Amino acid sequence: MKRRITILVLLIIQMAFSQTKNKAADALFDKMYYVEAAKSYEMSINSGDNSREILQRIGDAHYFNTQMRRASNWYGKLIAEYPNEVAPEYLFRYAQSLQGIQNYELAKKWMKAFAAKQKTTDVRAQNYSLKNVTIEDIENIKPSFVLENLEINSAYSDFGPMFYKGDLVYSTTIDSSYVKTSKYGWNDQPYLNMQLGKISETQSNVTFKEKFGKDITTQYHEACVAFSPDEKTIYFTRNNYNGKLKRDSKGINNLKIFSATAVENNNGTVSWKDVKELPFNSDNYSVGQPTVSKDGKKLYFVSDMPGTIGSTDIFVVDILGNNQFSNPRNLGEKVNTTGREMFPYITDQALYFASDGFLGLGGLDVFESRIADGNFDSPSNLGAPLNSNLDDFAFIVNEETNRGFVCSNRKTGKGDDDIYSFERFCSQSINGYVFDAISNSKIAGAIVILKNQNGEKIAETVSQIDGKYQFGSTLNCNSTYTVEVSKDNFNSNNKSVIMPNYSGITEVPIGLDPALIVRENGLLKIKIGIIFFDLDKSDIRYDAAIELNKVVLLMHQYNSVVIKIESHTDSRADDQYNLELSDRRAKATRDYLISQGVAPERIESAIGYGETQLINNCSNGVPCTEAQHQINRRSEFIITKM
């Protein structure tokens, strides 16, 4: 998006600018008539005025109009002339304009200078510190998009696509119903209106169908729409206009979000009635670029309202019905930066938005923040060719088909901002780590096998010294795979994984229990051989000690494990006799473990239950074989704490 369109959606960087001696140019600049303002400032410079203020303003006039080569030239002169006086923001804009002309090496230098000057006072300084992610990392992102320029694009601005009843609503400065239209001073282009396009069967092209929303169209800007899930309510962005334009104390005409309700006409067409301002609008700041969650309960939007972290942030409100909404909530520093976050689009799986506050290829880049447990993950750059050295924004996608639309003012387009269709190729890979499920320590040397949904082995690897493993195979999205792990002295384990319907890496950590530990009926138990006692005795025999020593060894290996001991008999002999005998045996077992160095406090209890907890039907009077009775004669070591 050219920064002029940022203003057409009127959500731009608002800074305190010093006035220059050229009052006429300042007036044009303050009205955001940047084309004419730049010409006027240049005349002042040619007359000998090289003040810091005028160099800032001429740089900004080109920067806000996405004339990056001109902006970088003027910012370069500003920094050279006033190296100690220039504000950090101009280092940032200089680096951004250099990225816009693909001078990435010099851009890196000035991003570092910006980060050093801002230190930790600006989130962008951290994002651009180049410690975790570099421009090279962004450039090396595996391409997963194929873009096509649409037939509906013109030499002017076309942007802001949104799905509607199988078609596409979009904003354009072209209006075929007028021979001549009024023009907006920002960029010397006509005002924006909405049209409806027909999406081709292949979803790769869109053709003009008809004008859209004539009931909500004014002589000024309407753009960037969203619909309720039932498509009976529209939310759209418009100038602060109610019969006439309203301006704030600085003379700026801010934007507002309006809603309207669909009314079915007899001929099958739809009219939009009952146009209302949303209650969190203001004459003093802008709100715009709405997007509605798929359940219809939340409305996300962009604003520079009080509480904004940067120039523009993404906010959210709860939709309460009857034109009632909760108070706006800022999405916070996970998503928002001190730069510009714009054009949000929410799905069940992710929040997509444009930003210049995170490391990117230049201008606005499209980022994806996956939704995990109701929270947004750290945003990731979607890479080229979706993103370019100029502005890329207004991304919308059908997550099921991986097809959608995005806007860009890249030089290969037809003119200004163009809409592109895209197909997102989806591929996944699996990595993870193997760990001891009791101690959480990492396990090296485990054999890790990947199988497809038919049970066929497709890859095999071995966990490294830090327990990590990875498969080099490219996997299909939205498909099921199984990861199987085995290691000597551990029980094998496996995990079934359904690949998400987006490209990326899915981490699959797998825990292994030590071979002596089993999970039964929701309990964790130390499983050893049968402990035999002599008839009517509770003394620990030599063969019983061999088995108990396995428990001792495991408890020495896992110092945090706490157990309780339970001893059981079969149903033969007197009930009370069995209860007392099993209790003596349980306590004799406890005493043996303590004698071998197990701390007494690590044995929570040692209780005999006699024949009260039989695990088969061999109760009193029921004929059973010796093998069936043997099942009930058992000692159990149940882990209560790890």
Backbone torsions as a table, in degrees:
resi	resn	phi	psi	omega
1	MET	NA	133.1	172.1
2	LYS	-70.8	146.9	-175.6
3	ARG	-62.1	-18.9	174.2
4	ARG	-64.0	-35.0	179.1
5	ILE	-73.1	-27.9	171.3
6	THR	-54.2	-39.4	179.8
7	ILE	-79.0	-34.8	177.1
8	LEU	-58.3	-30.0	170.3
9	VAL	-96.0	5.5	171.3
10	LEU	46.0	48.1	178.1
11	LEU	-130.5	84.5	-174.8
12	ILE	-123.6	178.0	176.0
13	ILE	-66.3	125.0	175.7
14	GLN	-110.1	110.9	179.9
15	MET	-126.0	159.9	174.4
16	ALA	-83.4	115.1	-178.8
17	PHE	-105.3	141.2	173.6
18	SER	-76.0	142.9	177.7
19	GLN	-75.2	153.3	176.8
20	THR	-106.7	-179.5	177.8
21	LYS	-77.2	-16.0	-179.1
22	ASN	-90.7	87.6	-174.7
23	LYS	-66.2	-33.4	179.4
24	ALA	-65.7	-43.9	178.3
25	ALA	-65.6	-39.3	178.6
26	ASP	-60.7	-40.4	179.7
27	ALA	-63.3	-41.8	176.8
28	LEU	-64.7	-42.0	-179.5
29	PHE	-63.6	-45.3	-178.1
30	ASP	-65.0	-27.3	174.4
31	LYS	-84.4	-0.5	-180.0
32	MET	68.9	29.1	173.7
33	TYR	-90.7	73.2	-166.7
34	TYR	-71.9	-29.7	179.9
35	VAL	-63.0	-50.9	-178.8
36	GLU	-71.6	-34.9	179.1
37	ALA	-62.0	-43.4	-179.4
38	ALA	-60.8	-41.1	179.0
39	LYS	-63.0	-40.2	-177.6
40	SER	-70.5	-39.4	177.6
41	TYR	-64.7	-37.9	-179.4
42	GLU	-65.4	-34.1	176.4
43	MET	-63.3	-38.8	178.2
44	SER	-65.3	-40.7	179.8
45	ILE	-64.8	-41.3	178.5
46	ASN	-64.7	-21.4	178.1
47	SER	-90.6	3.4	173.8
48	GLY	108.0	1.9	179.5
49	ASP	-89.2	102.8	177.8
50	ASN	-114.6	34.9	-178.8
51	SER	-65.4	158.7	178.5
52	ARG	-59.3	-41.1	-176.3
53	GLU	-63.4	-40.9	-176.2
54	ILE	-75.2	-32.9	176.1
55	LEU	-67.9	-36.8	175.5
56	GLN	-62.2	-46.6	-174.3
57	ARG	-69.0	-39.6	-180.0
58	ILE	-70.1	-35.5	174.6
59	GLY	-62.2	-44.2	-179.3
60	ASP	-66.1	-38.8	-179.7
61	ALA	-59.1	-40.1	177.2
62	HIS	-76.8	-37.4	-179.0
63	TYR	-62.4	-46.8	-179.8
64	PHE	-68.6	-16.5	179.1
65	ASN	-104.9	11.5	177.3
66	THR	58.9	32.1	171.4
67	GLN	-93.4	77.4	-166.4
68	MET	-69.0	-34.5	179.2
69	ARG	-66.7	-43.9	177.9
70	ARG	-67.3	-41.3	179.1
71	ALA	-60.7	-45.1	-178.5
72	SER	-64.3	-35.6	178.1
73	ASN	-62.9	-46.1	-177.2
74	TRP	-73.1	-38.6	176.8
75	TYR	-64.7	-36.9	177.5
76	GLY	-61.1	-42.1	177.8
77	LYS	-67.1	-38.9	178.0
78	LEU	-58.7	-47.8	-177.5
79	ILE	-69.3	-36.8	179.1
80	ALA	-67.4	-39.1	-177.6
81	GLU	-78.0	-33.5	-173.9
82	TYR	-131.3	60.6	-173.3
83	PRO	-62.1	-30.7	-176.5
84	ASN	-96.7	-10.5	-175.8
85	GLU	-105.3	-19.0	-174.7
86	VAL	-67.3	136.7	179.6
87	ALA	-72.9	150.1	179.8
88	PRO	-54.2	-32.6	-178.9
89	GLU	-57.2	-32.5	-178.7
90	TYR	-78.0	-24.0	170.7
91	LEU	-66.9	-41.4	178.2
92	PHE	-62.4	-46.9	-177.5
93	ARG	-67.9	-34.4	176.6
94	TYR	-62.5	-46.5	178.5
95	ALA	-62.0	-41.2	178.3
96	GLN	-62.4	-42.6	-179.6
97	SER	-68.0	-32.8	175.7
98	LEU	-67.1	-39.9	174.3
99	GLN	-61.5	-36.2	-179.3
100	GLY	-63.4	-23.8	175.7
101	ILE	-106.5	15.8	174.0
102	GLN	64.3	28.5	173.0
103	ASN	-93.1	72.1	-170.4
104	TYR	-70.0	-33.0	-178.8
105	GLU	-64.8	-46.8	178.2
106	LEU	-69.3	-34.1	177.7
107	ALA	-61.7	-40.2	178.7
108	LYS	-60.5	-40.7	-179.8
109	LYS	-59.9	-46.1	-176.1
110	TRP	-79.1	-24.4	170.8
111	MET	-65.2	-39.8	177.2
112	LYS	-65.8	-40.1	177.7
113	ALA	-63.6	-40.5	176.8
114	PHE	-61.6	-47.4	-179.3
115	ALA	-61.7	-39.9	-179.2
116	ALA	-67.5	-39.6	-177.3
117	LYS	-74.2	-35.3	179.3
118	GLN	-82.1	-25.6	-176.2
119	LYS	56.8	-121.6	-176.8
120	THR	-106.6	13.3	-177.2
121	THR	-83.1	-6.7	-175.3
122	ASP	-135.2	124.2	179.9
123	VAL	-57.0	-33.9	179.8
124	ARG	-63.3	-31.0	178.8
125	ALA	-62.8	-38.0	177.0
126	GLN	-70.7	-42.7	-179.7
127	ASN	-63.7	-31.9	-177.0
128	TYR	-101.5	12.0	-179.2
129	SER	-70.3	-11.2	174.3
130	LEU	64.3	23.6	179.1
131	LYS	-88.1	-39.4	-175.1
132	ASN	-101.0	-44.3	-179.3
133	VAL	-128.4	134.4	179.3
134	THR	-111.5	167.0	175.3
135	ILE	-58.7	-36.3	178.3
136	GLU	-61.5	-37.1	177.3
137	ASP	-61.9	-42.6	179.3
138	ILE	-65.5	-42.2	-180.0
139	GLU	-65.4	-28.2	-176.1
140	ASN	-91.4	4.1	175.9
141	ILE	-60.4	130.8	-178.8
142	LYS	-61.8	123.3	-179.2
143	PRO	-59.9	131.7	179.9
144	SER	-132.6	13.3	179.6
145	PHE	-127.9	143.7	169.6
146	VAL	-120.3	122.6	-174.7
147	LEU	-108.4	147.1	174.0
148	GLU	-135.3	132.7	178.1
149	ASN	-73.4	135.8	-173.3
150	LEU	-85.6	154.4	179.3
151	GLU	-63.8	-28.5	-174.6
152	ILE	-76.8	-10.3	-176.3
153	ASN	-69.1	149.9	-178.0
154	SER	-126.9	-173.3	177.3
155	ALA	-76.9	-11.3	178.4
156	TYR	-102.7	-153.8	-173.8
157	SER	-91.5	127.3	174.4
158	ASP	-133.8	121.0	-174.7
159	PHE	-164.1	-174.3	173.7
160	GLY	68.0	48.2	-178.4
161	PRO	-72.4	151.1	173.7
162	MET	-153.4	137.4	178.6
163	PHE	-67.2	140.6	176.3
164	TYR	-155.3	113.0	177.4
165	LYS	49.5	41.8	178.8
166	GLY	82.4	-5.1	177.5
167	ASP	-109.5	-168.5	-177.5
168	LEU	-132.2	120.5	170.7
169	VAL	-89.4	137.2	179.1
170	TYR	-148.7	165.2	-178.6
171	SER	-107.1	141.5	-177.9
172	THR	-150.3	154.0	173.8
173	THR	-88.9	-5.8	-179.7
174	ILE	-90.7	127.0	177.0
175	ASP	-130.5	104.7	-174.4
176	SER	-68.4	-10.4	-178.5
177	SER	-84.8	-7.1	179.8
178	TYR	-123.8	137.2	175.2
179	VAL	-74.2	-38.1	-178.7
180	LYS	-137.3	133.6	-179.7
181	THR	-124.1	157.5	175.8
182	SER	-67.8	154.8	-176.1
183	LYS	-117.9	153.1	-177.7
184	TYR	-95.4	129.3	-172.8
185	GLY	-64.1	-22.9	-179.8
186	TRP	-53.7	-50.0	-172.0
187	ASN	-133.8	11.3	179.0
188	ASP	58.4	39.2	177.1
189	GLN	-123.7	158.7	177.4
190	PRO	-63.5	162.7	176.9
191	TYR	-70.1	159.8	-175.4
192	LEU	-85.9	139.8	170.3
193	ASN	-137.6	170.0	-175.2
194	MET	-105.0	145.3	176.2
195	GLN	-133.2	165.7	179.3
196	LEU	-114.8	129.3	179.0
197	GLY	-116.4	149.1	177.9
198	LYS	-92.8	124.9	179.3
199	ILE	-82.8	131.4	-178.3
200	SER	-67.1	163.7	-179.2
201	GLU	-59.8	-33.8	179.4
202	THR	-82.7	-5.1	-179.6
203	GLN	63.0	18.6	-178.2
204	SER	-101.4	-8.1	-178.7
205	ASN	-144.7	159.8	178.4
206	VAL	-136.0	134.6	177.3
207	THR	-117.8	150.0	-179.2
208	PHE	-61.6	135.4	-180.0
209	LYS	-113.9	-55.0	179.8
210	GLU	-171.0	165.8	173.1
211	LYS	-65.5	150.2	-178.2
212	PHE	-120.8	138.0	170.1
213	GLY	67.9	43.5	-179.4
214	LYS	-61.9	-23.6	179.5
215	ASP	-70.4	-21.2	-177.5
216	ILE	-114.0	11.6	-177.2
217	THR	-91.3	132.1	175.0
218	THR	-116.4	-175.1	178.9
219	GLN	-80.3	-3.4	-179.7
220	TYR	-110.1	-152.7	-172.0
221	HIS	-84.9	132.0	162.1
222	GLU	-128.1	132.1	-176.4
223	ALA	-164.7	170.0	169.9
224	CYS	56.1	86.3	-175.4
225	VAL	-108.6	162.4	171.4
226	ALA	-144.8	157.2	-178.1
227	PHE	-127.1	149.6	170.6
228	SER	-65.8	160.6	-177.9
229	PRO	-55.6	-33.2	179.1
230	ASP	-86.6	0.4	177.8
231	GLU	60.5	25.0	177.4
232	LYS	-98.3	-8.8	175.8
233	THR	-126.5	133.3	175.8
234	ILE	-111.5	139.7	170.4
235	TYR	-115.5	130.7	-176.7
236	PHE	-142.6	160.0	-178.1
237	THR	-101.0	135.8	-177.8
238	ARG	-145.9	153.9	169.4
239	ASN	-54.8	153.3	172.6
240	ASN	-66.5	88.8	-170.2
241	TYR	-140.0	123.9	173.6
242	ASN	-143.0	77.3	-174.0
243	GLY	89.3	-34.5	174.3
244	LYS	-152.3	159.2	179.7
245	LEU	-70.9	138.8	174.9
246	LYS	-109.9	138.9	179.9
247	ARG	-120.9	152.8	177.2
248	ASP	-83.7	-172.2	-175.6
249	SER	-63.5	-21.3	178.2
250	LYS	-91.6	2.4	-179.6
251	GLY	84.1	11.3	-177.5
252	ILE	-93.7	133.2	174.0
253	ASN	-89.4	104.8	-177.2
254	ASN	-79.4	172.7	178.5
255	LEU	-105.6	156.4	178.0
256	LYS	-136.0	159.1	172.8
257	ILE	-100.7	133.1	176.5
258	PHE	-118.5	158.9	173.0
259	SER	-124.2	157.9	174.9
260	ALA	-150.0	159.3	-175.1
261	THR	-112.1	137.8	-179.6
262	ALA	-76.5	134.5	175.2
263	VAL	-124.0	122.5	179.8
264	GLU	-76.0	126.1	176.4
265	ASN	-88.5	165.1	-178.1
266	ASN	-63.3	-28.5	-178.8
267	ASN	-87.4	7.3	177.1
268	GLY	91.5	-6.5	178.2
269	THR	-81.6	171.5	-178.5
270	VAL	-119.9	133.8	170.9
271	SER	-110.6	150.2	179.7
272	TRP	-107.9	115.8	-174.6
273	LYS	-120.0	172.8	175.4
274	ASP	57.2	54.0	179.8
275	VAL	-69.1	128.3	-178.0
276	LYS	-135.1	144.7	168.5
277	GLU	-73.5	144.7	172.0
278	LEU	-78.5	144.9	-168.8
279	PRO	-68.2	-14.8	179.7
280	PHE	-94.8	8.7	171.9
281	ASN	-66.1	164.1	177.4
282	SER	-153.7	151.0	172.9
283	ASP	-74.6	-13.7	-170.7
284	ASN	-102.6	-5.6	175.4
285	TYR	-154.4	168.8	-176.6
286	SER	-101.5	146.4	165.7
287	VAL	-133.3	144.0	-178.9
288	GLY	-174.4	-174.6	175.4
289	GLN	56.9	59.4	-176.8
290	PRO	-75.7	154.5	169.7
291	THR	-149.1	141.0	-173.2
292	VAL	-112.1	136.1	177.4
293	SER	-63.6	155.7	-173.1
294	LYS	-66.4	-22.0	175.7
295	ASP	-89.5	-0.5	176.8
296	GLY	73.9	13.1	-174.6
297	LYS	-97.7	-15.8	-175.9
298	LYS	-134.0	143.3	175.7
299	LEU	-119.2	120.4	176.1
300	TYR	-100.3	147.7	-179.2
301	PHE	-158.8	174.2	-179.0
302	VAL	-113.2	141.9	179.9
303	SER	-157.2	161.2	169.9
304	ASP	-114.2	28.1	-178.4
305	MET	-64.6	164.6	175.1
306	PRO	-54.2	138.9	-174.4
307	GLY	97.8	-2.0	177.0
308	THR	-72.2	134.6	-179.7
309	ILE	-73.6	-40.9	-175.5
310	GLY	-124.3	-142.6	179.7
311	SER	-71.7	-50.0	173.1
312	THR	-140.9	140.9	-178.2
313	ASP	-124.7	164.6	173.2
314	ILE	-96.0	129.6	179.3
315	PHE	-118.9	169.0	176.6
316	VAL	-142.3	145.2	171.3
317	VAL	-129.9	154.6	172.3
318	ASP	-85.2	134.7	177.4
319	ILE	-86.7	114.0	-173.8
320	LEU	-101.5	-8.5	-179.1
321	GLY	93.5	158.8	179.1
322	ASN	55.0	42.0	-179.4
323	ASN	57.2	30.9	176.3
324	GLN	-109.4	137.6	-178.7
325	PHE	-139.7	155.0	173.5
326	SER	-71.4	172.4	173.4
327	ASN	-67.0	143.5	179.1
328	PRO	-61.4	141.7	176.9
329	ARG	-122.2	129.1	175.9
330	ASN	-71.9	136.7	-178.9
331	LEU	-71.0	-8.2	172.9
332	GLY	88.2	178.2	-171.1
333	GLU	-76.2	-7.3	173.2
334	LYS	-66.3	-36.1	-177.8
335	VAL	-105.7	-44.0	-173.9
336	ASN	-92.1	146.9	179.1
337	THR	-126.8	-176.8	174.7
338	THR	-80.4	1.9	172.9
339	GLY	-92.7	-141.3	-178.2
340	ARG	-114.3	124.0	167.8
341	GLU	-111.6	129.2	-169.6
342	MET	-147.8	168.7	172.4
343	PHE	48.7	59.9	177.0
344	PRO	-72.0	150.3	172.0
345	TYR	-143.7	120.4	-173.9
346	ILE	-105.6	136.2	171.9
347	THR	-125.2	-177.1	175.9
348	ASP	-68.8	-19.3	-172.5
349	GLN	-106.2	-27.0	-171.9
350	ALA	-160.3	162.2	167.4
351	LEU	-107.1	123.4	176.4
352	TYR	-106.5	140.2	179.7
353	PHE	-159.8	165.4	176.9
354	ALA	-104.0	144.5	-178.4
355	SER	-153.7	149.5	167.8
356	ASP	-115.6	11.2	-179.4
357	GLY	-93.5	-12.1	174.5
358	PHE	-107.5	160.1	-178.9
359	LEU	-61.0	129.0	-178.3
360	GLY	-150.3	-168.4	-175.6
361	LEU	-91.0	-5.8	179.7
362	GLY	135.9	139.9	-178.4
363	GLY	61.5	-147.1	175.2
364	LEU	-81.7	133.2	172.0
365	ASP	-116.0	154.9	176.3
366	VAL	-87.1	132.0	178.8
367	PHE	-122.2	157.2	-179.2
368	GLU	-125.9	126.4	175.0
369	SER	-117.4	106.1	-177.9
370	ARG	-68.3	148.9	179.5
371	ILE	-95.7	120.6	179.7
372	ALA	-130.3	119.7	179.9
373	ASP	54.5	37.5	177.7
374	GLY	81.3	-0.3	-179.5
375	ASN	-114.9	159.1	179.0
376	PHE	-92.1	128.8	175.1
377	ASP	-73.9	168.5	176.6
378	SER	-59.4	133.7	-176.7
379	PRO	-64.4	145.8	175.7
380	SER	-123.0	139.3	178.3
381	ASN	-71.4	133.7	-177.1
382	LEU	-83.6	-0.4	170.5
383	GLY	72.3	174.2	175.6
384	ALA	-81.4	152.6	6.9
385	PRO	-88.1	0.4	178.3
386	LEU	-60.2	-44.9	177.1
387	ASN	-98.0	153.7	-177.4
388	SER	-137.8	-171.9	179.0
389	ASN	-78.1	-10.2	176.3
390	LEU	-108.9	-150.0	-172.8
391	ASP	-90.7	131.2	177.6
392	ASP	-131.7	131.6	-166.0
393	PHE	-167.2	179.5	174.3
394	ALA	55.0	48.7	180.0
395	PHE	-80.9	128.1	171.0
396	ILE	-132.5	148.5	-175.0
397	VAL	-149.6	145.2	166.8
398	ASN	-90.7	109.2	-173.2
399	GLU	-65.3	-23.6	-178.8
400	GLU	-76.7	-38.4	-177.7
401	THR	-97.8	-12.2	-175.5
402	ASN	58.4	31.6	174.8
403	ARG	-120.2	149.0	-179.9
404	GLY	-173.5	-156.3	-175.4
405	PHE	-140.1	150.7	177.9
406	VAL	-146.5	156.8	-178.9
407	CYS	-115.5	151.0	-178.9
408	SER	-159.3	151.3	172.4
409	ASN	-110.4	27.1	178.6
410	ARG	-57.6	153.3	-171.8
411	LYS	-66.7	-16.7	-179.4
412	THR	-82.8	1.1	-179.9
413	GLY	-79.1	-172.8	-177.3
414	LYS	-84.5	-19.0	-178.0
415	GLY	-173.3	-105.3	-177.5
416	ASP	-88.9	-116.9	175.6
417	ASP	-81.2	129.6	178.4
418	ASP	-118.0	154.0	173.3
419	ILE	-99.5	133.3	178.3
420	TYR	-118.7	138.4	167.8
421	SER	-84.6	155.3	176.4
422	PHE	-144.6	154.7	167.3
423	GLU	-118.3	129.1	-178.5
424	ARG	-100.6	114.9	179.0
425	PHE	-80.4	129.6	-171.4
426	CYS	-106.5	123.1	174.9
427	SER	-143.1	146.7	-176.6
428	GLN	-128.3	160.8	169.8
429	SER	-142.3	162.5	-177.2
430	ILE	-120.4	132.0	164.5
431	ASN	-139.5	176.0	-178.1
432	GLY	173.9	-156.2	177.4
433	TYR	-150.5	155.4	179.1
434	VAL	-106.9	134.5	-177.2
435	PHE	-140.5	157.2	175.2
436	ASP	-74.5	118.6	-174.0
437	ALA	-68.9	-15.4	179.3
438	ILE	-92.1	-49.4	-176.0
439	SER	-96.8	-11.6	-175.2
440	ASN	66.7	6.5	176.6
441	SER	-73.3	150.6	-177.2
442	LYS	-76.9	147.7	-177.0
443	ILE	-113.1	121.8	176.0
444	ALA	-95.2	155.2	174.0
445	GLY	77.5	11.7	176.6
446	ALA	-78.8	141.6	177.1
447	ILE	-85.5	124.6	-176.9
448	VAL	-119.2	122.3	-176.3
449	ILE	-118.8	136.9	177.2
450	LEU	-108.6	128.3	178.7
451	LYS	-123.8	148.5	177.0
452	ASN	-82.5	-177.0	-175.0
453	GLN	-68.8	-12.7	175.3
454	ASN	-92.4	4.0	179.2
455	GLY	81.2	11.4	-179.6
456	GLU	-88.4	132.9	179.0
457	LYS	-71.5	128.0	-179.5
458	ILE	-118.5	-12.1	177.9
459	ALA	-162.9	154.9	177.6
460	GLU	-147.2	141.8	178.5
461	THR	-150.8	179.5	-179.0
462	VAL	-128.6	137.3	179.4
463	SER	-68.1	143.0	-176.7
464	GLN	-84.5	-175.9	-175.6
465	ILE	-59.7	-29.7	178.2
466	ASP	-93.5	13.3	178.3
467	GLY	81.2	-6.1	-175.2
468	LYS	-78.6	148.9	174.0
469	TYR	-141.1	159.5	173.3
470	GLN	-154.6	148.6	176.0
471	PHE	-105.3	136.0	178.4
472	GLY	-79.8	-8.6	-175.1
473	SER	-69.3	141.9	171.6
474	THR	-88.3	124.2	-173.0
475	LEU	-108.8	158.5	179.5
476	ASN	-80.5	140.2	174.2
477	CYS	-70.5	157.3	175.8
478	ASN	55.4	33.6	177.9
479	SER	-126.3	160.9	-175.6
480	THR	-103.7	133.6	177.0
481	TYR	-132.8	160.7	177.9
482	THR	-124.8	132.1	176.0
483	VAL	-106.6	122.1	179.7
484	GLU	-113.2	135.9	-177.0
485	VAL	-130.0	135.7	177.0
486	SER	-139.3	151.2	-179.2
487	LYS	-161.4	138.1	177.6
488	ASP	-54.8	140.5	178.6
489	ASN	70.7	12.7	174.8
490	PHE	-132.4	152.6	172.6
491	ASN	-75.5	138.4	176.9
492	SER	-66.0	156.7	178.7
493	ASN	-146.4	157.2	176.0
494	ASN	-145.1	156.9	-179.6
495	LYS	-141.9	129.2	176.3
496	SER	-87.1	134.8	-174.7
497	VAL	-129.8	126.4	172.4
498	ILE	-96.2	117.6	-179.3
499	MET	-66.7	135.5	177.1
500	PRO	-67.1	165.8	-176.9
501	ASN	-92.7	45.4	173.8
502	TYR	-153.0	154.2	-177.8
503	SER	-69.7	145.8	177.6
504	GLY	156.7	-164.9	179.4
505	ILE	-117.9	126.8	177.7
506	THR	-101.1	123.6	-179.8
507	GLU	-89.7	130.0	-178.6
508	VAL	-126.5	89.8	173.9
509	PRO	-77.1	140.4	-178.7
510	ILE	-132.1	126.7	178.7
511	GLY	-96.0	141.3	176.8
512	LEU	-114.3	133.0	173.1
513	ASP	-83.9	142.4	171.7
514	PRO	-54.8	151.2	-172.5
515	ALA	-56.6	-29.7	-178.0
516	LEU	-80.8	-7.0	-175.6
517	ILE	-105.1	133.4	178.2
518	VAL	-129.0	159.4	176.5
519	ARG	-113.9	118.5	-177.9
520	GLU	-131.7	122.9	175.7
521	ASN	51.1	41.5	177.6
522	GLY	80.9	1.7	179.3
523	LEU	-109.0	148.6	176.1
524	LEU	-100.9	122.5	-174.5
525	LYS	-128.7	148.7	169.6
526	ILE	-87.9	118.7	-173.8
527	LYS	-105.7	115.1	176.3
528	ILE	-125.1	179.7	178.6
529	GLY	-69.3	171.8	-178.4
530	ILE	-63.8	134.8	175.2
531	ILE	-95.0	114.7	-177.8
532	PHE	-94.9	139.1	173.6
533	PHE	-119.9	150.7	173.2
534	ASP	-68.1	156.3	-177.3
535	LEU	-54.2	126.6	175.9
536	ASP	63.4	21.1	-178.8
537	LYS	-126.1	162.0	178.3
538	SER	-125.1	10.6	178.5
539	ASP	-68.5	143.8	178.8
540	ILE	-80.7	115.5	179.5
541	ARG	-80.0	167.3	-179.2
542	TYR	-60.4	-44.1	-178.6
543	ASP	-68.8	-30.7	176.1
544	ALA	-70.0	-37.3	179.9
545	ALA	-62.9	-35.8	178.8
546	ILE	-59.9	-42.2	179.2
547	GLU	-71.5	-41.9	-179.1
548	LEU	-64.9	-29.7	178.1
549	ASN	-63.0	-25.3	175.4
550	LYS	-66.2	-38.4	176.7
551	VAL	-65.5	-43.6	179.0
552	VAL	-58.3	-46.8	-178.5
553	LEU	-61.5	-43.6	-178.9
554	LEU	-65.8	-39.5	-178.7
555	MET	-71.7	-27.7	172.9
556	HIS	-72.5	-32.8	-179.9
557	GLN	-72.9	-35.5	-179.6
558	TYR	-117.2	92.4	-170.2
559	ASN	-68.7	-15.4	-177.3
560	SER	-95.5	-5.2	-176.4
561	VAL	-71.1	132.0	174.0
562	VAL	-119.9	138.2	-176.1
563	ILE	-127.9	165.1	164.4
564	LYS	-126.9	145.8	-175.7
565	ILE	-107.1	131.3	175.9
566	GLU	-126.0	131.2	179.3
567	SER	-117.4	139.5	-175.0
568	HIS	-134.6	152.5	175.9
569	THR	-120.1	175.1	171.0
570	ASP	-86.9	-175.3	-172.8
571	SER	-86.2	-5.1	-179.7
572	ARG	-74.1	150.1	-175.2
573	ALA	79.1	175.4	-174.6
574	ASP	-69.0	142.0	-176.4
575	ASP	-58.6	-47.5	-177.9
576	GLN	-67.0	-37.8	177.8
577	TYR	-60.9	-44.4	179.7
578	ASN	-63.4	-38.7	-179.6
579	LEU	-64.1	-45.1	-178.5
580	GLU	-69.9	-39.7	179.9
581	LEU	-63.8	-45.6	-179.0
582	SER	-65.0	-34.3	179.9
583	ASP	-68.8	-38.5	176.5
584	ARG	-63.9	-39.3	-178.9
585	ARG	-68.7	-38.9	177.7
586	ALA	-62.1	-42.9	-178.5
587	LYS	-73.5	-31.7	174.5
588	ALA	-65.9	-37.1	176.7
589	THR	-64.1	-45.7	177.6
590	ARG	-57.6	-47.0	-177.7
591	ASP	-62.3	-35.7	179.2
592	TYR	-65.7	-44.4	-180.0
593	LEU	-61.1	-40.6	178.9
594	ILE	-65.0	-38.4	-179.8
595	SER	-64.9	-19.2	-179.6
596	GLN	-98.6	14.1	172.9
597	GLY	100.0	4.0	176.4
598	VAL	-78.7	125.3	-178.6
599	ALA	-61.9	134.8	-177.4
600	PRO	-54.9	-36.7	-177.1
601	GLU	-69.1	-10.9	178.2
602	ARG	-88.1	-1.5	173.4
603	ILE	-112.0	100.5	-173.3
604	GLU	-62.6	-40.1	179.6
605	SER	-162.2	160.4	174.7
606	ALA	-141.1	102.5	-170.8
607	ILE	-129.9	139.4	173.3
608	GLY	-98.5	137.9	-177.4
609	TYR	-114.9	4.4	178.2
610	GLY	55.4	-129.5	-179.8
611	GLU	-104.1	22.0	-176.5
612	THR	-81.0	-12.1	-177.9
613	GLN	-130.2	55.7	177.8
614	LEU	-64.0	145.8	-179.9
615	ILE	-107.6	10.0	169.8
616	ASN	-143.8	-166.6	-173.6
617	ASN	-91.6	12.3	-173.9
618	CYS	-82.7	61.3	178.0
619	SER	-86.9	-177.1	-177.2
620	ASN	-54.0	131.0	176.0
621	GLY	82.2	-4.6	179.7
622	VAL	-92.9	122.6	180.0
623	PRO	-69.7	127.0	-179.9
624	CYS	-139.8	157.2	177.4
625	THR	-78.9	167.3	177.5
626	GLU	-61.3	-38.6	179.7
627	ALA	-63.5	-37.8	178.8
628	GLN	-68.2	-40.2	176.4
629	HIS	-64.7	-38.0	-177.4
630	GLN	-59.0	-32.9	179.9
631	ILE	-58.3	-34.4	-178.0
632	ASN	-81.3	-21.5	179.3
633	ARG	-84.1	100.7	-171.0
634	ARG	-152.6	154.3	168.6
635	SER	-117.5	134.8	-177.6
636	GLU	-121.2	140.3	179.0
637	PHE	-118.4	99.8	-172.8
638	ILE	-98.3	125.9	179.8
639	ILE	-81.0	122.6	-179.7
640	THR	-103.8	-24.7	178.3
641	LYS	-143.1	147.5	178.7
642	MET	-126.2	NA	NA
